[in-house]
Amino acid sequence: MESEELIGYIYSSSLRRDVIKFLEKNTRARPIEIAKSIGKYQSHISNVLIAFEKEGLVKCITPQKRTWRVYTLTEVGKNVSKRL
């Protein structure tokens, strides 16, 4: 997706906005940490992170782990989050 499309994609969902803003402030986090902070189910956060990873907005910095995965914003994700 292009930058403007990504912004629209994120902006159209309060959950996606909350997740990207959390990562902008915290630099790296596990899905459970995000879920507890914003009061949503961990499974919903994990689904958002998987979608963000496919779009190049976040990357998993512990891909070898099945649990305790840690995510961080990519440069694309940082640029998009600043424009929200």
Secondary structure as GFF3:
##gff-version 3
##sequence-region A 1 84
A	DSSP	alpha_helix	3	11	.	.	.	ID=ss1
A	DSSP	alpha_helix	14	26	.	.	.	ID=ss2
A	DSSP	beta_strand	28	29	.	.	.	ID=ss3
A	DSSP	alpha_helix	31	38	.	.	.	ID=ss4
A	DSSP	alpha_helix	42	54	.	.	.	ID=ss5
A	DSSP	beta_strand	58	60	.	.	.	ID=ss6
A	DSSP	beta_strand	71	73	.	.	.	ID=ss7
A	DSSP	alpha_helix	75	82	.	.	.	ID=ss8
###
